[in-house]
């Protein structure tokens, strides 16, 4: 996932790029917040994942519906795969005037949906004008004897403006008494008659398991998988809903590529959802896509007991896969490796880890990292060598021995420093010069290696 998500918007004067900062989802409505190079804010409006229009804003208004959307909706920060899939459906985001938007909405959506859509533009349209739009649609249904549809408009209006006197008075009309129980129950009957209201009500009360399931059923019927994933993701982050991960993962593998799934699962893990099923699914995907270092990091970053299966996965990756040590969070791995009970296997694993540690940290850190293994009270040659290094690392009389140990752990630059120091102390000793030739060869510095080989050859001739 790139550092920024950019989209193109078409203004009156030119086409410009804006950088997305976040997305807010509130039942069927989504608003994407983006900024241009001058830090001017643009809001891109979507209804059921269909782009509507954009608006340039300076503030949301203290009591506007947009303000409520960003405070009560589900917020997703960019960059994010779900934002990418939403915006990918539109190449260039064009501006629609309110008359154009009204015409477009009335062509593609019901009058109830149109009323709902315009309620989210009260930062740009006077609230009275929005209420009048709803009132006109209500009166048209009343005149045609379509009382249930008229009542639906009233419910949209009351959701938007619960204290509006007109809507409150009309909703208590005796003609609508037969509908009140239907709306009070918000059950299967209403699901079939007014699915829009069911979606609004279920979203607002989504912690309720029954309403959450009802909402997911509606979204599934409409193939709105982005919305389904947003809701399951939100539930994973806010509660431990039964079956949330299994349902979420089923949607992810049905609609997203592996890299996007990895991003989402990592996001959940980083936000504290350390479920076994989630973690194992992420580890398996990382290994499948050859992100071996990331898989090891996921396991080693845990703060609870490492399972035997996870330990075996780390062991296998360390022993059999090419790893980029710069990507490994090796500092967290000691609490995993102490699970190894066979000394020869532990020796082998530590031999793989110590060169990586020494590449990233100094010797003191590496020696401290090994403390849990000393506490195991097992006799390991590698631990004895590290103890020897700790004892002689500041002793000028043992620099040759220290250099040999650094060489063994593939720390060729440090080994060269030791051998060079030893050569200055004992210029007639051939051993440090031989080691310098070998160390430079390991670093790929052929000229330096050859130079020391020539010195060795010359010293051997004089001997």
C-alpha positions in Angstrom: 0.0 0.0 0.0 1.5 3.3 -1.1 2.1 6.1 1.4 -0.6 8.3 -0.2 -3.8 7.7 -2.0 -4.4 10.3 -4.7 -7.5 11.0 -6.8 -8.3 13.4 -9.7 -11.0 15.9 -9.3 -12.4 18.1 -12.1 -12.9 21.8 -11.2 -14.3 24.6 -13.4 -10.8 25.7 -14.2 -8.6 22.6 -14.3 -8.0 19.1 -13.2 -6.2 18.7 -9.9 -4.9 15.9 -7.7 -5.9 15.6 -4.1 -4.6 13.4 -1.4 -7.0 11.3 0.6 -6.8 11.5 4.4 -9.7 9.4 5.6 -13.1 8.0 4.8 -16.2 8.1 7.0 -18.9 5.4 6.5 -22.4 5.9 7.9 -24.9 3.3 6.8 -25.3 3.8 3.0 -23.4 7.0 2.9 -19.6 7.4 2.6 -17.6 10.6 2.5 -14.0 10.7 1.5 -11.9 13.6 2.9 -9.1 14.8 0.7 -6.7 17.8 0.5 -4.9 19.6 -2.4 -1.4 21.1 -2.3 -2.7 24.2 -0.7 -4.3 22.2 2.2 -7.8 23.0 0.9 -10.3 20.3 1.8 -12.6 18.4 -0.6 -15.3 15.9 0.4 -16.3 13.2 -2.0 -19.8 11.9 -1.5 -20.9 8.3 -2.2 -24.2 6.5 -1.8 -24.1 2.7 -1.8 -20.6 3.0 -3.1 -21.8 5.1 -6.1 -20.1 8.4 -6.5 -22.4 11.4 -6.3 -20.4 14.7 -6.2 -17.8 16.5 -4.3 -17.8 19.7 -2.3 -15.0 22.1 -1.2 -15.3 22.9 2.5 -13.7 25.1 5.1 -15.7 23.7 8.1 -18.3 21.0 8.7 -20.6 23.2 10.8 -21.2 22.5 14.5 -24.6 20.8 14.1 -24.4 19.5 10.6 -25.0 16.0 9.5 -21.5 15.8 8.2 -20.2 16.6 11.6 -22.2 13.7 13.0 -21.0 11.5 10.2 -17.4 12.0 11.1 -18.1 11.6 14.9 -20.6 8.7 14.8 -19.6 6.9 11.6 -16.9 4.4 11.0 -13.6 6.1 10.2 -10.9 4.6 8.1 -7.6 6.4 7.7 -5.8 6.4 4.3 -4.1 4.7 2.8 -6.4 1.7 2.9 -7.5 -1.1 0.5 -11.2 -0.4 1.1 -10.8 3.2 0.2 -8.9 2.1 -2.9 -11.7 -0.2 -4.0 -14.3 2.5 -3.5 -12.5 5.2 -5.5 -11.3 2.8 -8.2 -14.8 2.8 -9.7 -14.4 6.4 -10.8 -11.6 7.8 -12.9 -12.2 11.5 -12.4 -14.4 13.0 -9.8 -16.6 15.7 -11.3 -18.7 18.4 -9.6 -22.5 18.3 -9.7 -24.6 21.3 -8.8 -27.5 20.6 -6.5 -30.0 20.7 -9.3 -27.9 18.3 -11.3 -27.5 16.1 -8.2 -31.2 16.1 -7.6 -31.9 15.1 -11.2 -29.3 12.4 -11.0 -30.7 11.1 -7.6 -34.3 11.0 -8.8 -33.2 9.0 -11.9 -31.2 6.4 -10.0 -32.7 6.2 -6.5 -36.1 6.2 -4.8 -37.6 9.4 -3.3 -36.8 8.1 0.1 -33.1 7.6 -0.8 -33.0 11.0 -2.5 -34.3 12.5 0.7 -31.7 10.7 2.8 -28.9 11.7 0.4 -29.7 15.4 0.5 -29.9 15.4 4.3 -26.1 14.9 4.3 -25.6 18.2 2.4 -26.9 20.5 5.2 -23.4 22.1 5.4 -24.1 23.5 1.9 -27.9 23.7 1.7 -30.2 25.5 4.2 -31.8 23.0 6.4 -35.3 24.4 5.6 -34.7 23.7 2.0 -33.9 20.0 2.7 -37.0 19.7 4.9 -39.1 21.2 2.1 -37.7 18.7 -0.4 -38.8 15.9 1.9 -42.1 17.6 2.5 -42.9 17.9 -1.2 -42.2 14.2 -1.7 -44.3 13.4 1.3 -47.3 15.5 0.0 -47.0 13.8 -3.5 -47.3 10.4 -1.9 -50.2 11.5 0.3 -52.1 12.9 -2.7 -51.6 9.6 -4.5 -52.9 7.7 -1.5 -49.5 6.0 -1.0 -49.6 6.3 2.8 -46.8 3.9 3.6 -44.4 5.6 1.2 -45.4 8.9 2.8 -44.7 7.5 6.2 -41.3 6.3 5.0 -40.5 9.9 4.1 -41.5 11.0 7.6 -39.1 8.5 9.1 -36.3 9.8 7.0 -37.1 13.3 8.1 -37.3 12.4 11.8 -34.0 10.6 11.6 -32.5 13.8 10.2 -34.4 16.3 12.3 -36.1 14.5 15.2 -37.4 17.8 16.7 -39.0 19.0 13.5 -42.6 19.9 14.4 -44.1 19.1 11.0 -42.6 15.6 10.8 -43.5 14.8 14.4 -47.1 16.0 14.1 -47.7 14.1 10.8 -46.1 10.9 12.1 -48.8 10.8 14.9 -51.6 11.1 12.4 -54.1 8.3 13.0 -53.7 7.2 9.3 -50.2 5.9 10.2 -51.1 4.2 13.5 -51.1 0.8 11.7 -47.4 1.3 10.7 -46.1 2.2 14.2 -45.9 -1.3 15.5 -44.1 -2.4 12.3 -41.4 0.2 12.9 -41.2 -0.5 16.6 -40.3 -4.1 16.0 -37.8 -3.6 13.1 -38.3 -7.2 12.2 -38.5 -9.4 9.1 -41.7 -7.7 7.9 -40.2 -4.2 8.0 -37.0 -5.7 6.4 -39.1 -6.5 3.3 -41.2 -3.3 3.3 -38.7 -0.6 4.2 -35.1 -2.0 3.9 -33.7 1.6 3.8 -35.0 2.3 7.3 -33.8 -1.1 8.5 -30.3 -0.3 7.3 -30.3 3.1 9.0 -31.7 1.8 12.3 -29.5 -1.4 12.3 -26.3 0.6 11.5 -27.0 3.1 14.3 -27.6 0.1 16.7 -25.0 -2.2 15.3 -23.7 -3.4 18.7 -26.9 -5.4 18.9 -26.2 -8.9 17.5 -29.6 -9.3 16.0 -29.6 -6.0 14.2 -26.0 -6.5 13.1 -26.9 -9.8 11.5 -30.0 -8.3 9.9 -27.8 -5.5 8.4 -25.3 -7.9 7.1 -28.0 -10.0 5.5 -29.3 -6.8 3.7 -25.8 -5.9 2.5 -25.1 -9.4 1.3 -28.4 -9.4 -0.8 -27.2 -6.2 -2.4 -23.7 -7.4 -3.0 -22.3 -4.5 -1.0 -19.2 -6.4 0.2 -17.2 -3.3 0.9 -19.8 -2.2 3.4 -19.9 -5.7 4.9 -16.1 -5.7 5.4 -16.2 -2.2 7.0 -18.8 -3.4 9.5 -17.0 -6.7 10.4 -13.7 -4.7 10.7 -15.4 -2.2 13.0 -16.9 -5.0 15.1 -13.5 -6.7 15.4 -12.0 -3.4 16.6 -14.8 -2.5 19.1 -16.0 -5.9 20.4 -15.5 -9.6 20.4 -18.6 -10.5 18.3 -19.0 -14.2 17.9 -17.9 -15.4 14.5 -16.8 -11.9 13.4 -13.3 -13.0 12.1 -14.5 -16.1 10.3 -17.2 -14.1 8.5 -14.7 -11.2 7.8 -12.1 -13.6 6.4 -14.6 -15.3 4.2 -15.4 -11.9 2.6 -11.8 -10.9 2.3 -10.7 -14.0 0.4 -13.7 -13.7 -1.9 -13.1 -10.1 -2.9 -9.5 -9.0 -2.2 -6.1 -9.9 -3.3 -3.6 -11.4 -0.8 -1.7 -8.2 -0.3 -4.8 -6.2 0.6 -5.9 -9.0 3.0 -2.5 -8.9 4.6 -2.8 -5.1 5.0 -6.2 -5.5 6.7 -5.2 -8.3 9.0 -2.0 -6.5 10.0 -4.1 -3.4 10.8 -6.4 -5.5 13.1 -3.4 -7.1 14.8 -1.7 -3.7 15.3 -4.9 -2.3 16.8 -4.9 -5.0 19.5 -7.0 -7.8 17.9 -4.6 -10.6 18.9 -6.9 -13.5 18.1 -5.4 -16.8 17.4 -7.4 -17.3 14.1 -6.6 -13.9 12.8 -2.9 -14.2 13.6 -2.5 -17.6 12.0 -4.4 -16.5 8.9 -2.0 -13.6 8.6 1.1 -15.8 9.2 0.0 -18.3 6.5 -0.7 -15.5 4.0 2.7 -13.9 4.6 4.5 -17.2 4.1 2.4 -18.0 1.0 3.5 -14.6 -0.4 7.1 -15.1 0.6 7.1 -12.3 3.3 9.0 -14.6 5.5 10.5 -11.9 7.7 7.1 -10.4 8.4 5.7 -13.8 9.3 8.5 -14.3 11.9 7.9 -10.7 13.2 4.2 -11.4 13.6 5.0 -14.5 15.8 7.8 -12.8 17.7 5.8 -9.7 18.5 3.3 -11.6 20.6 3.0 -11.0 24.3 1.4 -14.3 25.2 2.6 -17.9 25.0 3.9 -19.0 21.6 2.2 -22.1 20.3 4.2 -25.1 19.2 3.0 -24.7 15.7 4.2 -21.1 15.6 7.5 -22.0 17.0 8.0 -24.7 14.3 7.1 -22.2 11.7 9.8 -19.8 12.9 12.3 -22.7 13.1 11.5 -23.8 9.5 11.8 -20.2 8.1 15.1 -19.5 9.9 16.6 -22.8 8.6 15.2 -23.1 5.1 14.2 -19.7 3.7 16.4 -16.8 2.4 15.9 -13.9 4.9 16.6 -10.2 4.8 18.0 -9.6 8.2 17.3 -5.9 8.0 13.6 -6.7 8.0 13.7 -9.1 11.0 12.7 -7.8 14.4 15.3 -10.1 15.8 15.3 -8.3 19.2 11.9 -9.9 20.0 12.8 -13.5 19.1 14.6 -14.8 22.2 11.3 -15.5 24.0 10.3 -17.8 21.1 13.6 -19.7 20.8 13.7 -20.6 24.5 10.9 -23.1 23.7 13.4 -25.3 22.0 14.2 -28.3 24.3 16.9 -30.0 22.2 20.3 -28.4 22.7 21.7 -29.2 19.2 18.7 -27.5 17.6 18.9 -24.5 19.9 22.6 -24.2 19.0 21.8 -24.2 15.3 19.1 -21.6 15.7 21.2 -19.3 17.8 24.0 -19.6 15.2 21.5 -18.2 12.7 20.3 -15.4 15.0 23.5 -14.1 16.5 25.1 -12.8 13.2 21.8 -10.9 12.5 21.9 -9.5 16.0 25.5 -8.3 15.7 24.7 -6.7 12.4 22.0 -4.6 14.0 23.2 -4.1 17.5 26.4 -3.9 19.5 27.9 -6.8 21.4 26.5 -5.7 24.8 22.9 -5.8 23.5 23.6 -9.2 21.9 25.0 -10.6 25.1 22.0 -9.3 27.1 19.6 -10.8 24.5 21.1 -14.2 25.3 20.4 -14.0 29.0 17.2 -16.2 28.8 19.3 -19.0 27.3 21.9 -18.9 30.0 19.1 -19.3 32.5 18.1 -22.6 30.8 21.3 -24.1 32.2 22.2 -26.0 29.1 25.7 -26.4 27.9 25.9 -24.8 24.4 29.2 -24.1 22.6 27.9 -20.9 21.2 27.1 -19.5 24.6 30.5 -20.3 25.8 32.0 -18.4 22.9 29.9 -15.4 23.6 31.0 -15.5 27.2 34.6 -15.6 26.0 34.0 -12.6 23.8 32.4 -10.7 26.7 35.5 -11.5 28.8 38.1 -10.4 26.2 36.4 -7.7 24.1 38.4 -4.9 25.9 41.6 -6.9 26.4 44.3 -5.8 23.9 46.2 -9.1 24.5 43.4 -11.2 23.0 42.4 -9.2 19.9 43.4 -12.1 17.5 41.1 -14.5 19.4 38.3 -11.9 19.5 38.7 -11.3 15.7 38.5 -15.0 15.0 35.2 -15.2 17.0 33.8 -12.1 15.1 34.8 -13.8 11.9 33.0 -17.0 12.9 29.8 -14.9 13.4 30.2 -13.2 10.0 31.2 -9.8 11.5 34.0 -9.2 9.1 34.4 -5.5 9.6 34.7 -5.9 13.4 37.1 -8.9 12.8 39.2 -6.7 10.6 39.5 -4.1 13.3 40.7 -6.7 15.7 43.2 -8.3 13.3 44.5 -4.8 12.3 45.1 -4.0 16.0 46.8 -7.3 16.5 49.0 -6.8 13.4 50.2 -3.4 14.8 51.0 -5.0 18.2 52.8 -7.9 16.6 54.0 -6.9 13.1 56.0 -10.1 12.7 53.1 -12.5 13.4 51.7 -13.9 10.2 48.4 -15.0 11.7 46.5 -11.7 11.8 47.7 -10.9 8.2 46.3 -14.3 7.0 43.0 -13.5 8.8 42.9 -10.0 7.2 43.2 -11.6 3.7 40.3 -14.0 4.5 38.1 -11.3 6.0 38.5 -8.9 3.1 37.8 -11.8 0.7 34.5 -12.4 2.5 33.6 -8.7 2.1 34.3 -9.0 -1.6 37.2 -6.6 -1.5 39.6 -8.5 -3.8 42.3 -5.9 -4.0 42.7 -5.6 -0.3 42.6 -9.4 0.1 45.3 -9.9 -2.5 47.5 -7.3 -0.9 47.5 -9.1 2.4 48.0 -12.4 0.6 51.1 -11.0 -1.0 52.4 -9.8 2.4 51.8 -13.3 3.7 53.7 -14.8 0.7 56.6 -12.4 1.2 56.8 -13.2 5.0 56.8 -16.9 4.2 59.7 -16.5 1.8 61.8 -14.7 4.3 61.0 -17.2 7.0 
